[in-house]
Amino acid sequence: MQITPPYLMFLGDVPDQLAAKTAQGILDWRPEWCLGQIRLPGCQADLRLPDLTIAEAAAQGVKTLIVGVANAGGVLPDHWTDVILAALTAGMDVASGLHAKLGSKPAIAETAARRGRKLFDVRHTDQSFATGKGHKRTGLRLLTVGTDCSVGKKYTVLALEKAMRARGLKADFCATGQTGVFISGRGVAIDAVVADFISGAVEWLSPDAAPDHWDLIEGQGSLFHPSFAGVSLGLLHGAQPDAFIVCHEPTRTTLRGVKTPLPSIAEVIDLTLRCGRLTNPHIRAIGLSVNTQALDEVAARAVLTELATTHGLPATDPIRFGVAPLVDRLLLEFPLSLPVSVLSMSIALTVTAESWPIAGSFTISRGSRTEARVVVVTLQSNGIAGHGECVPYPRYGESVEGVVALLEAQADWLATQTSPAQARLGLLDRLKPGAARNALDCALWDLEAKQSRIPVWQRAGLAVPTDVVTAYTLSLGTPESMWEAAKKAAHRPLLKVKLGGAGDAERIAAVREGAPDSTIIVDANEAWTDALLEPGLAACRKAGVTLIEQPLPAGEDEALTGLDTGMILCADESVHDRRTLDALATRYQAINIKLDKTGGLTEAMAMAEAAEARGLKLMIGCMVGTSLAMAPALLLAGKASYIDLDGPLLLAKDRDPGLRFSGSVISPAPAALWG
């Protein structure tokens, strides 16, 4: 059936908002089609659309009246008939999702015939379908399948359609349920089709298409559900999917409405592959869509991380975190579906070394410096440029010259990549964690965001950026010089104090005296020994320090195991990427995530989720660099207990445009800078 927008939503006199969920679903996904609503006296539902009369709606160009409600028994009350007759008389078609057919009311059937208007009963179909033939059709197809019913199959494909179109891909939602038909304006309620013709109906719904066009087919039921497996299997055979996404609700133990145990995701993938190969031998799983509504955010991210690791597939909750990981994987698996402008692109790499003077000097336990030496990557494609910055760190065996050479060696490989997303995924295996991978990863994120005009935070499924408070770093010095520095910075809410070993008790006391109201965290940069540990901890307790960063050298921090200090111990030099986390949980309560250590934003996001799953708090930190290095890390601020992104504040001059600082408050990065 083909339903013509725009719509007028008829809510009747339903008793609550839930009864209007069909209309609400249409409005959520096709707001541009919904011009108004019409309600009878006593109606308790409200879509917050203009209340229109039939005459007003007709004057505004409404083509179809949608009976967008559900009620007990799916009946069509007699007192709704007058509104439907008025709509037909005004030249509108009428569509209903009720079980009762519109034409079962003689007056409605007669008026529709007399006025030449169409009646759509989306739970029923008068379309004739052939039996499925299984012949290979042109174009690309994706199907959502489920471990159970009602796990988000429709929402997932609708979110994919929106995200894929935003990237310039050819993608259309194919509806197989009543609400989906209203949302798309076309489709078939597959559960109303006689069993012999289910696969044929899906072949009709998704006919031959252009080679780079995606039909995103709404799945129904589950292959494991004793009530609905027949429908699910017919859908699978008719869809001939090239790709499928498994939808799952992790807190269920049995299938809805029956006592059958819930199948595992692995079982669903296996059975879908074995059954799907009948009509498409090349079918493959490309991701997991997980409904985490019953979990808090920390638990949700832990579940997604575990599932992604277990199955080797991207896992996301489309509502909470978006579908960017699923689209990324789809493009990696099917690069020929990319827009021609992207397929024909080449990524040109430029690498430059820069020096930025520090205001005065910056001193830690390993030495002093008066300049920040950074490496900047610029990636250009079709006139669009993405940028990333890293700070090579000698402590990790890096030098500016070595990082520049390593990055320049990636030029030929980059020329073979068909999209920034594809390159980012390949980069994780190509380069080890460190400064070089960070600059390239962040430049790819920036390029992708600028090509798609979708900011990185949205593409990555992160929280909307907001103002955050950063720590302000006091360099290592004598107790007297650090007292003076603390006094000048006493207006700042959070101070990070660099320590150096012997004499630290005096330094900590001096800073507390100079800044009595500031929250203080300290960073020993591996300068303490076992002998200095207890005196240092005692000095920190006396000064009210809340967090101690890397007191002992990496690899020599066994003395911290099980230690109850009353403060937070935070790993820095001991932690780099996810592989280094397991050894830390008994020694530290927090980790410092720096993109120059993780090798970019991609790994940093995964590492943050893995750390949260282990109960570790997060600090988002930095090397001393410009705003270009801080901007990607700033996107993780919403996950962190402590933010330490004050690098630009320590420079004599930052790049322009840069981040905006108001005291210690950082505002989100401007688009002209990054992301």
C-alpha positions in Angstrom: 0.0 0.0 0.0 1.1 3.6 -0.7 -0.2 6.2 1.8 0.1 9.8 0.7 1.4 12.5 3.2 0.9 15.0 4.7 -1.1 13.6 7.5 -3.8 14.7 10.0 -3.5 12.6 13.2 -6.9 11.5 14.5 -6.7 10.6 18.2 -10.4 10.1 18.9 -11.1 10.2 22.6 -8.5 7.7 23.9 -7.9 7.7 27.7 -4.1 8.2 27.8 -1.0 9.0 25.9 0.0 5.4 25.5 -3.1 4.7 23.4 -1.7 7.2 20.8 1.7 5.4 20.5 1.2 4.7 16.8 0.6 8.4 16.1 3.5 9.4 18.4 5.8 7.0 16.5 4.9 8.6 13.2 5.5 12.1 14.6 8.8 11.1 16.0 10.2 9.9 12.7 8.2 11.9 10.1 7.4 15.2 11.8 7.4 17.0 8.5 4.5 14.9 7.4 2.3 15.6 10.5 0.5 18.9 10.0 -1.9 18.7 12.9 -4.1 16.6 15.2 -7.9 16.2 15.7 -9.3 15.1 19.0 -12.7 14.5 20.4 -14.0 15.8 23.7 -12.4 13.8 26.6 -9.3 12.8 24.7 -6.4 12.4 27.1 -3.6 12.2 24.5 -1.8 15.1 23.0 0.9 15.1 20.3 1.5 18.9 20.8 0.5 19.5 17.2 -1.9 22.2 16.2 -5.5 21.2 16.8 -7.2 21.4 13.3 -10.7 21.0 12.0 -11.2 18.9 8.9 -11.8 22.0 6.9 -8.6 23.7 8.2 -6.6 20.5 7.5 -7.9 20.3 4.0 -7.0 23.9 3.4 -3.4 23.2 4.5 -3.1 20.4 2.0 -3.5 17.3 4.2 -3.9 14.2 2.0 -4.6 11.5 4.6 -6.4 11.2 7.9 -4.5 8.8 10.1 -6.4 6.9 12.8 -3.2 6.6 14.9 -4.5 5.0 18.1 -4.9 1.6 19.7 -7.7 0.5 21.9 -9.0 -2.7 23.5 -10.0 -5.1 20.8 -8.9 -2.7 18.0 -12.5 -1.7 17.4 -13.7 1.4 15.5 -16.2 3.2 17.7 -19.4 4.4 16.1 -18.9 8.0 17.4 -15.7 8.3 15.4 -17.5 7.8 12.1 -18.5 11.4 11.6 -14.9 12.6 11.6 -13.9 9.9 9.1 -16.8 10.7 6.8 -15.9 14.4 7.0 -12.3 13.7 6.0 -13.5 11.6 3.0 -15.9 14.3 2.0 -13.1 16.9 2.1 -11.1 14.8 -0.3 -8.7 13.0 2.1 -7.8 9.3 2.2 -8.1 7.5 5.5 -5.6 5.1 7.0 -6.1 3.0 10.2 -4.0 0.7 12.3 -7.0 -0.9 14.1 -8.0 -4.5 13.7 -11.5 -3.5 12.6 -11.6 -2.6 8.9 -12.7 0.9 8.0 -14.9 -0.5 5.3 -16.8 -2.6 7.9 -18.8 0.6 8.5 -21.2 0.8 5.5 -21.3 4.6 5.7 -17.5 4.9 5.5 -17.3 2.4 2.6 -20.1 4.1 0.6 -18.6 7.6 1.1 -15.1 6.5 0.1 -16.5 4.9 -3.1 -18.6 7.9 -3.9 -15.8 10.4 -3.4 -13.2 8.2 -5.0 -11.0 8.1 -1.9 -8.8 5.3 -0.6 -9.2 3.4 2.7 -6.0 1.9 4.1 -6.3 -0.8 6.8 -2.6 -1.4 7.4 -3.3 -4.5 9.5 -4.9 -6.0 6.4 -3.8 -6.1 2.8 -5.7 -6.3 -0.4 -2.4 -6.5 -2.3 -1.9 -9.8 -4.2 1.6 -11.4 -3.7 3.3 -14.1 -5.6 5.2 -16.9 -3.7 8.8 -16.1 -3.1 11.2 -17.1 -5.9 14.6 -16.5 -4.3 16.1 -15.0 -7.5 19.0 -12.6 -6.8 17.9 -9.0 -6.9 20.1 -6.0 -7.6 20.9 -3.5 -4.8 21.9 -4.0 -1.2 19.7 -5.1 1.7 19.9 -5.1 5.5 17.5 -6.9 7.8 17.2 -6.5 11.6 16.7 -9.8 13.4 16.1 -10.4 17.1 16.8 -12.6 20.0 13.1 -11.9 20.8 10.1 -9.7 19.9 10.0 -6.0 20.8 13.7 -5.4 21.1 14.1 -2.4 18.8 14.2 -3.8 15.3 12.1 -1.0 13.8 13.9 1.8 15.7 17.2 0.4 14.6 16.5 0.5 10.9 14.8 4.0 11.1 17.9 5.3 13.0 20.1 3.7 10.3 18.1 5.3 7.5 18.6 8.7 9.1 22.3 8.3 9.8 23.1 6.8 6.4 21.3 9.5 4.5 23.2 12.1 6.6 26.4 10.6 5.2 25.1 10.8 1.6 24.2 7.2 1.3 21.2 5.9 -0.6 19.0 4.2 2.0 15.3 3.6 2.4 13.3 2.1 5.3 11.1 -0.8 4.3 8.2 -1.3 6.6 6.8 -4.7 7.6 4.6 -3.6 10.5 1.7 -1.2 10.9 3.5 1.7 12.5 6.3 1.4 10.0 3.9 1.6 7.1 2.6 4.9 8.4 6.1 6.2 8.9 7.3 5.2 5.5 4.0 5.8 3.6 4.6 2.4 2.0 4.9 -1.2 3.1 3.1 -4.3 4.1 2.1 -5.6 7.6 3.8 -8.9 7.1 1.8 -10.7 9.9 -1.3 -10.1 7.9 0.0 -12.0 4.9 -0.9 -15.7 4.3 2.2 -17.8 5.2 2.8 -19.1 1.7 3.3 -15.6 0.4 5.4 -13.9 3.1 8.7 -14.2 1.3 7.0 -13.1 -1.9 5.6 -10.0 -0.1 9.1 -9.0 1.0 10.4 -9.5 -2.5 7.7 -7.1 -3.7 8.5 -4.7 -0.9 12.2 -4.7 -1.8 12.6 -5.0 -5.5 15.6 -4.6 -7.8 17.5 -1.4 -7.0 20.7 0.5 -7.9 23.9 -1.3 -6.9 24.8 1.2 -4.2 21.2 1.5 -2.8 20.4 0.0 0.6 16.9 -1.3 1.5 16.7 -1.3 5.3 14.1 -4.0 6.1 12.2 -4.0 9.4 12.5 -7.3 11.1 9.7 -9.1 13.0 9.6 -11.6 15.8 12.5 -14.1 16.2 13.6 -17.3 14.6 13.6 -18.8 18.1 10.1 -17.7 19.1 7.5 -20.5 18.9 4.7 -18.1 18.1 6.4 -16.0 15.4 9.3 -18.0 13.9 7.4 -18.7 10.7 7.0 -15.0 10.0 10.6 -14.3 10.8 11.9 -17.1 8.5 9.7 -15.9 5.6 11.0 -12.4 6.1 14.6 -13.6 6.1 14.2 -15.6 2.9 12.3 -12.8 1.1 14.7 -10.1 2.2 17.8 -11.9 0.9 19.9 -9.6 3.3 23.5 -8.9 2.5 23.9 -7.8 6.1 21.9 -8.2 9.3 22.0 -6.7 12.7 21.0 -8.6 15.8 18.7 -6.7 18.2 18.8 -7.8 21.8 17.4 -6.9 25.3 20.1 -8.1 27.8 17.9 -8.4 30.9 15.4 -11.0 29.6 15.7 -14.6 30.3 12.7 -16.0 28.5 10.9 -15.0 25.2 8.0 -12.6 25.5 4.6 -14.4 26.1 6.1 -17.9 26.4 8.4 -19.8 28.8 11.0 -20.6 26.1 14.5 -19.6 27.2 16.0 -16.6 25.4 18.5 -17.6 22.8 22.1 -16.3 22.9 23.3 -13.8 20.4 25.7 -16.4 19.1 22.8 -18.8 18.5 20.8 -16.1 16.6 23.8 -15.3 14.4 24.4 -18.9 13.6 20.8 -19.8 12.8 20.3 -16.6 10.8 23.4 -17.4 8.7 22.4 -21.0 8.1 18.8 -20.1 7.1 19.7 -16.9 5.3 22.2 -18.6 3.0 19.3 -20.3 1.2 18.6 -17.0 -0.7 21.9 -15.1 -0.2 25.0 -17.2 0.3 27.0 -14.1 1.2 24.8 -12.9 4.2 26.9 -11.6 7.1 26.3 -10.1 10.6 27.6 -6.5 10.9 26.6 -5.4 14.3 24.5 -5.6 17.5 21.7 -3.2 18.5 21.1 -3.5 22.2 18.1 -2.1 24.1 19.7 -1.0 27.4 16.6 0.8 28.8 16.6 -1.3 31.9 20.2 -0.5 32.8 21.9 2.6 34.1 24.5 4.1 31.8 27.6 2.6 33.4 26.0 -0.9 33.3 24.8 -0.3 29.7 28.3 0.6 28.5 29.8 -2.4 30.3 27.3 -4.7 28.5 28.0 -3.2 25.1 31.7 -3.5 25.6 31.4 -7.1 26.7 29.2 -8.0 23.7 31.4 -6.2 21.2 34.4 -8.0 22.5 32.7 -11.4 22.7 31.3 -11.3 19.2 33.8 -9.1 17.3 31.0 -6.8 16.2 30.1 -3.2 17.0 27.5 -3.0 19.8 25.4 0.1 20.5 22.1 1.3 21.9 20.7 3.4 19.1 18.6 5.5 21.5 21.3 6.2 24.0 24.5 6.2 21.9 23.4 6.4 18.2 24.2 4.1 15.3 27.4 5.5 14.0 29.4 2.3 14.9 26.9 0.3 12.9 27.2 2.6 9.9 31.0 2.6 10.1 31.0 -1.2 10.1 28.6 -1.4 7.2 30.8 0.9 5.1 33.8 -1.1 6.0 32.1 -4.3 4.8 30.4 -2.7 1.8 32.6 0.2 0.6 31.0 0.3 -2.8 27.8 1.6 -1.3 29.7 4.9 -0.4 28.7 8.0 -2.3 30.6 8.4 -5.6 32.2 11.6 -4.3 33.7 9.6 -1.4 34.6 6.5 -3.4 36.6 8.7 -5.9 38.3 10.6 -3.2 41.9 10.4 -2.2 43.2 11.4 1.2 46.3 13.6 1.0 48.5 13.6 4.0 50.6 16.5 5.3 52.7 16.3 8.5 54.3 19.3 10.2 56.3 19.8 13.4 55.6 22.9 15.4 57.0 24.6 18.4 54.9 26.6 20.9 56.7 28.6 23.6 55.6 27.9 27.2 54.8 30.8 29.5 58.0 30.6 31.6 58.9 27.0 32.0 57.1 23.7 32.8 58.8 21.4 35.3 58.0 17.9 36.4 60.1 15.2 38.1 61.7 14.3 34.8 62.9 17.7 33.9 62.0 21.2 32.6 61.1 22.6 29.2 60.3 26.0 27.8 58.5 24.9 24.6 55.9 22.4 23.5 57.0 20.5 20.4 54.0 19.1 18.7 53.2 17.3 15.4 50.2 18.2 13.3 48.5 16.0 10.8 46.4 17.5 8.0 44.3 15.2 5.8 42.7 16.7 2.7 40.0 15.3 0.5 37.9 17.0 -2.2 38.8 20.4 -0.7 37.9 19.4 2.9 40.6 19.3 5.5 40.8 17.4 8.9 43.4 18.1 11.5 44.9 16.3 14.5 47.7 17.2 16.9 50.0 15.0 19.0 52.8 15.5 21.5 55.6 12.9 21.2 56.9 11.9 24.6 60.4 10.7 25.2 59.3 8.8 28.3 57.6 6.4 25.9 60.4 6.3 23.4 59.0 8.9 21.1 60.6 11.9 19.4 59.2 14.5 17.1 61.4 13.3 14.2 60.4 9.7 14.7 56.7 10.4 14.9 56.9 12.6 11.7 58.6 9.8 9.9 56.1 7.2 11.1 53.2 9.4 10.0 54.7 10.2 6.6 55.1 6.5 6.0 51.2 6.1 6.1 50.6 8.3 3.0 50.4 5.4 0.5 48.1 3.4 2.8 45.8 6.4 3.3 45.4 6.8 -0.5 43.8 3.3 -0.6 41.2 4.1 2.0 37.7 4.8 0.7 36.5 6.7 3.8 37.8 8.2 7.0 35.7 5.7 8.9 37.3 2.8 7.1 40.7 4.3 7.8 40.0 4.7 11.5 39.1 1.1 11.9 42.2 -0.1 10.0 44.4 2.2 12.0 43.9 0.3 15.2 45.8 -2.6 13.8 48.2 -0.7 11.7 49.8 1.5 14.4 50.4 0.8 18.0 49.0 3.1 20.7 50.9 6.4 20.9 51.3 9.9 19.6 51.5 9.1 15.9 48.2 7.2 15.9 46.6 9.8 18.0 47.2 12.6 15.5 46.1 10.5 12.6 43.0 9.2 14.3 41.8 12.6 15.4 42.4 14.1 11.9 40.3 11.3 10.5 37.5 12.0 12.9 37.7 15.7 12.0 37.7 15.0 8.3 34.7 12.7 8.6 32.7 15.2 10.6 33.4 18.0 8.1 32.5 15.8 5.1 29.2 14.7 6.7 28.5 18.0 8.5 27.7 16.0 11.6 29.9 16.8 14.7 32.2 14.2 16.1 30.4 13.9 19.4 27.2 13.0 17.6 28.9 10.6 15.2 30.6 8.9 18.1 27.4 8.6 20.2 28.9 10.8 23.0 27.1 13.3 25.2 26.5 16.9 24.0 29.6 18.9 24.9 29.1 21.4 27.7 31.3 23.8 29.8 33.7 21.9 32.1 36.1 22.8 34.8 39.8 21.9 34.2 42.6 21.5 36.7 45.3 24.1 36.6 48.8 22.7 36.9 51.5 24.1 39.2 55.0 23.2 38.0 57.5 21.5 40.3 59.7 23.9 42.2 60.9 24.9 45.7 58.2 25.1 48.4 58.6 28.9 48.3 58.1 29.2 44.5 55.1 26.8 44.7 53.5 28.7 47.5 53.8 31.9 45.3 52.3 30.0 42.3 49.5 28.6 44.5 48.7 32.0 45.9 48.4 33.5 42.3 46.1 30.5 41.3 44.1 30.4 44.6 41.0 31.6 42.7 40.9 28.4 40.6 38.7 25.6 42.0 41.0 22.7 41.1 44.8 22.7 41.2 47.1 19.9 40.0 50.5 20.0 41.8 53.6 18.5 40.3 55.8 16.7 42.8 59.4 15.4 42.6 60.2 13.0 45.5 62.4 14.4 48.3 60.9 17.5 49.8 57.4 16.8 48.6 55.8 17.1 52.1 57.0 20.7 52.3 55.8 21.4 48.7 52.3 20.0 49.5 52.0 22.0 52.7 53.1 25.2 50.9 50.6 24.8 48.2 47.8 24.2 50.7 48.8 27.4 52.6 48.9 29.4 49.4 45.5 28.1 48.1 43.4 27.2 51.2 40.1 26.8 49.4 41.1 25.0 46.2 40.7 21.3 45.6 44.1 19.8 45.3 45.3 16.8 43.3 49.0 15.8 43.1 51.1 14.2 40.4 54.4 12.6 41.4 55.2 11.4 37.8 56.7 8.2 39.2 59.1 10.1 41.5 58.3 8.4 44.8 60.0 5.3 46.1 58.7 2.7 48.5 60.5 4.6 51.3 58.9 7.9 50.3 55.4 6.5 49.8 54.1 6.6 53.4 55.5 10.1 54.2 54.1 11.4 50.9 50.6 9.9 51.7 50.7 11.4 55.2 51.5 14.8 53.8 48.7 14.5 51.3 46.2 13.5 53.9 47.2 16.4 56.1 46.7 18.9 53.2 43.3 17.4 52.2 44.5 16.1 48.8 41.8 14.2 47.0 43.8 12.3 44.3 47.4 11.1 43.9 48.5 10.4 40.4 51.2 7.8 39.7 53.2 7.9 42.9 55.4 5.0 42.1 57.1 4.1 38.8 55.2 2.0 36.3 56.0 -1.6 36.8 57.2 -1.0 40.3 53.9 -0.1 41.9 53.2 -3.4 43.7 53.2 -1.6 47.1 49.9 0.0 46.1 48.1 -3.3 45.9 45.1 -3.3 48.3 46.4 0.0 49.9 43.6 2.0 51.6 44.8 5.6 51.5 41.5 7.4 52.0 42.4 9.2 48.7 42.0 8.2 45.1 45.1 6.6 43.5 45.2 7.3 39.8 47.4 5.5 37.2 49.0 7.5 34.5 52.3 6.1 33.2 51.1 2.6 34.2 48.1 2.7 31.8 48.0 3.2 28.0 45.2 1.3 26.4 42.6 -1.4 27.2 45.2 -4.2 27.4 46.9 -2.5 30.4 43.8 -2.2 32.5 43.4 -5.6 34.1 46.7 -5.4 36.1 45.6 -2.0 37.7 42.3 -2.7 39.4 43.8 -3.8 42.7 46.3 -0.9 42.8 44.4 2.1 41.6 40.9 3.6 41.8 41.2 5.8 38.7 43.1 6.1 35.4 44.3 9.1 33.5 43.3 8.7 29.8 45.5 10.7 27.5 44.9 10.5 23.8 48.7 10.5 23.1 48.9 7.3 25.2 45.8 5.5 23.9 46.6 6.4 20.3 43.5 8.6 19.6 39.9 9.2 20.4 38.7 5.8 19.0 40.7 3.8 21.5 40.1 6.3 24.3 36.3 5.9 24.0 36.6 2.1 24.2 39.1 2.4 27.1 36.8 4.7 29.0 34.0 2.1 28.7 36.3 -0.7 29.7 37.5 1.2 32.7 34.0 2.1 33.9 33.1 -1.6 33.6 35.9 -2.3 36.1 34.7 0.3 38.5 37.6 2.7 37.8 37.1 6.5 37.9 38.3 8.6 35.0 40.6 11.5 34.6 40.9 13.0 31.1 44.4 14.4 30.8 46.9 15.8 28.3 50.4 16.6 27.4 51.3 20.3 27.1 49.9 21.2 23.7 47.6 23.6 21.9 43.8 23.6 21.8 43.9 21.3 18.7 45.2 18.5 21.0 42.7 19.3 23.7 39.5 19.4 21.6 39.1 15.7 20.9 39.8 14.8 24.6 37.3 17.4 25.7 34.5 15.2 24.2 35.2 12.6 26.9 34.8 15.1 29.7 31.2 14.0 30.5 32.5 10.6 31.5 35.3 11.9 33.8 35.5 12.7 37.5 38.5 15.0 36.9 39.4 17.1 33.8 43.1 18.1 33.2 43.1 19.8 29.9 44.9 23.0 30.7 47.7 22.7 28.1 46.8 25.9 26.3 46.8 27.8 29.6 50.5 27.0 30.1 51.5 28.3 26.7 52.7 31.9 25.9 50.2 31.8 23.0 47.7 29.3 21.7 46.6 28.7 18.1 43.8 30.7 16.7 41.0 29.7 16.7 41.4 27.9 20.0 39.4 26.8 23.0 37.7 29.5 25.0 38.8 29.5 28.7 37.0 31.6 31.3 39.2 31.1 34.3 39.3 27.3 34.7 36.1 26.7 32.7 36.5 25.4 29.2 33.8 25.9 26.6 33.1 23.3 23.8 35.5 23.5 20.9 34.4 25.7 18.0 33.8 23.9 14.7 36.5 25.9 13.1 39.1 24.4 15.5 38.1 20.7 15.3 35.2 18.2 15.2 
